[in-house]
Amino acid sequence: LIGGLYWKELARTQTVDMPRFWIRRWFRTLPPYFAAMIVFYAAVYFLDGAPFDWRYLFFLQNYDPRIPWFAASWSLCIEEHFYLALPLVLLLLIRTRLPMIWLLLALTLISPLLRLMVDADVVTTAYDGTFGAPRTSTHLRFDGLAIGVLLAYLHRSGHAAWPILSRLSKILIWPLLAAVLTIPTWNSVATFYLGYALVNVFCGCMLLALATSAPLAVARWRLTYWVALWSYSIYLSHTMIIRGYVEVLTDRPALWLPTEAPLLIALCLVAGFFGYILIERPSMVLRDRYFPKHA
């Protein structure tokens, strides 16, 4: 999505209005995030008296060895850092006048190479029951986003590799899926060094295969449309709902999935609906009014 927006504007205007690019992304992502952060912190303060962490204001909590609360926001931190750096990095890459496909491919390899440089003892410590850096650090986890930008470039530029990769993705998707399903049996070191990269390659392959195939029937379902529309608010609120239900309302270590999982899914959908209606949609209306898309 973000790569597509960037390459589309670059092809149309021969440049990218970076302040407008950033502002439009911030209008889309920041109001729902700060609203969810306030609600989440109010809950943990009321229940545990937890102190506020200033890093949440600047999306730096993913560098905490143990994210104290609102742990799901770790991936949004990576996205916000990526949104901020992407236009600047691509501007520098364009000015090198080197083949863009090789530069973007190199960008996808930075995080896997940096992960290989992390000491195995540090990796093992990171999986000791806590959740935080280095498992969540931006410089170690942005390869999935970089793959998306690379695919967007191949598609938008009409590169000769696009149809080749499209055919290849339909062949590789099933063995890659089989490999990904084995990752829960791996140890923490193998997961960190190889598992993350395997998941990202599989997701890129799946995205490419779906983007170049006839739409699946599920894509035409009304429910699919609504879930996609509310997905950001669902992402921001789902851990709060699940933890609140499990730890506060039931005080049990596990759910009885046949009845309680559907209930929690329904609650997450309701939260997603209200988050979209009350926060996301109004902020996008303001964005489009004051910072509309280029004609």
Secondary structure, 3 states (H helix, E strand, C coil): CHHHHHHHHHHHHCCCCHHHHHHHHHHHHHHHHHHHHHHHHHHHHHHHCCCCCHHHHCCCHHHCCCCCCCHHHHHHHHHHHHHHHHHHHHHHHHHHCCCHHHHHHHHHHHHHHHHHCCCHHHHHHHCCCCCCCCCCCHHHHCHHHHHHHHHHHHHHHCCCHHHHHHHHHHHHHHHHHHHHCCHHHCCHHHHHHHHHHHHHHHHHHHHHHHHCCCCCHHHHCHHHHHHHHHHHHHHHHHHHHHHHHHHHHHCCCCCCHHHHHHHHHHHHHHHHHHHHHHHHHHHHHHHHHHCCCCC
